Amino acid sequence: MEHMDEKILALLNESEKTSVPLNICTGPVRVGSRFYEFEQQAFWDNKLCLYIPKDFADMPEHLRAIKYPYQQRPQIIKCDETGAINITLSRVEQDLQDQWVKELTAGMKATIKRANPANVFYTEGGEMVGEKQVGYFDFKSPALDGFLYHLMFFLALEGKMVMGTFCCPFAEYEEWREIAFQVMRTVSVTEENKGEEQG
C-alpha cells in the first residue's frame, strides 16, 4: 500500500510539473527553481522583435569585454543578473536572402566545428517563423569553468544577416533548451518595402 502511495505522489509531482505553463508568450514560465516573465522587446528601430525575460538587462561594458574579448562582439547582449545566461543579437554586413539561410547555417556550423573540434553538436535545421526562414543549430562547448550550451540562429533582415545566440552553463541546459527554442520562434521582422525604395 505504501508503495502505491509513493507512486501516486510521484505521478502527482510529474503532472504538477507538466501543468506549469510552458509558453513564454502567455505568462510566467518556470525554469529550474524560479519563474521568468517574458516580454516582447524591439531592436534596431522596431525592425526585429522577440520575447526575452523581463529581468534580463544589457550586459555591462566590463563584462562584455571579458565574455566577448574579440573586437566584433554582438551589438545586443541581454543577460540575467549573474551574466551567465544571455541572449545576443548581431547584424552582420553580409548579404543574406531567405533562400540562402539553410546554406549559411550549414556553413556557420562547419566554421565553428573547425574552430573547435571539441564542440558537441545536437540539432540543426530550419523553419518558417512568421514569414521568415530561420536556420539554427545547438551545441555544447568547453569553457574555462566547465561547459556551455549554445543555440545559434540566423535570418535575413533587409538583405543582411542577423545572428542570434542563446547561451547558458551546460549544467542548466535541460531547463533552458526548450525555452531557448521558444525565444527563437518569437522572432518577428518588419522590413521596409524594397519596391518603394527602388521606385
Secondary structure in CASP SS format (residue, H / E / C, confidence):
PFRMAT SS
TARGET T0000
AUTHOR 0000-0000-0000
METHOD secondary structure of the structure
MODEL  1
M C 1.00
E H 1.00
H H 1.00
M H 1.00
D H 1.00
E H 1.00
K H 1.00
I H 1.00
L H 1.00
A H 1.00
L H 1.00
L H 1.00
N H 1.00
E H 1.00
S H 1.00
E H 1.00
K H 1.00
T H 1.00
S H 1.00
V C 1.00
P C 1.00
L C 1.00
N C 1.00
I C 1.00
C C 1.00
T C 1.00
G C 1.00
P C 1.00
V E 1.00
R E 1.00
V E 1.00
G C 1.00
S C 1.00
R E 1.00
F E 1.00
Y E 1.00
E C 1.00
F E 1.00
E E 1.00
Q E 1.00
Q E 1.00
A E 1.00
F E 1.00
W C 1.00
D C 1.00
N C 1.00
K C 1.00
L E 1.00
C E 1.00
L E 1.00
Y E 1.00
I E 1.00
P E 1.00
K C 1.00
D C 1.00
F C 1.00
A E 1.00
D E 1.00
M C 1.00
P C 1.00
E H 1.00
H H 1.00
L H 1.00
R H 1.00
A H 1.00
I H 1.00
K H 1.00
Y C 1.00
P C 1.00
Y C 1.00
Q C 1.00
Q C 1.00
R C 1.00
P C 1.00
Q C 1.00
I E 1.00
I E 1.00
K E 1.00
C E 1.00
D C 1.00
E C 1.00
T C 1.00
G C 1.00
A C 1.00
I C 1.00
N E 1.00
I E 1.00
T E 1.00
L E 1.00
S E 1.00
R E 1.00
V E 1.00
E E 1.00
Q E 1.00
D E 1.00
L C 1.00
Q C 1.00
D H 1.00
Q H 1.00
W H 1.00
V H 1.00
K H 1.00
E H 1.00
L H 1.00
T H 1.00
A H 1.00
G H 1.00
M H 1.00
K H 1.00
A H 1.00
T H 1.00
I H 1.00
K H 1.00
R H 1.00
A H 1.00
N C 1.00
P C 1.00
A C 1.00
N C 1.00
V E 1.00
F E 1.00
Y E 1.00
T E 1.00
E E 1.00
G E 1.00
G E 1.00
E E 1.00
M E 1.00
V E 1.00
G C 1.00
E C 1.00
K E 1.00
Q E 1.00
V E 1.00
G E 1.00
Y E 1.00
F E 1.00
D E 1.00
F E 1.00
K E 1.00
S E 1.00
P E 1.00
A E 1.00
L C 1.00
D C 1.00
G E 1.00
F E 1.00
L E 1.00
Y E 1.00
H E 1.00
L E 1.00
M E 1.00
F E 1.00
F E 1.00
L E 1.00
A E 1.00
L E 1.00
E C 1.00
G C 1.00
K E 1.00
M E 1.00
V E 1.00
M E 1.00
G E 1.00
T E 1.00
F E 1.00
C E 1.00
C E 1.00
P E 1.00
F H 1.00
A H 1.00
E H 1.00
Y H 1.00
E H 1.00
E H 1.00
W H 1.00
R H 1.00
E H 1.00
I H 1.00
A H 1.00
F H 1.00
Q H 1.00
V H 1.00
M H 1.00
R C 1.00
T C 1.00
V C 1.00
S E 1.00
V E 1.00
T C 1.00
E C 1.00
E C 1.00
N C 1.00
K H 1.00
G H 1.00
E H 1.00
E H 1.00
Q H 1.00
G C 1.00
END
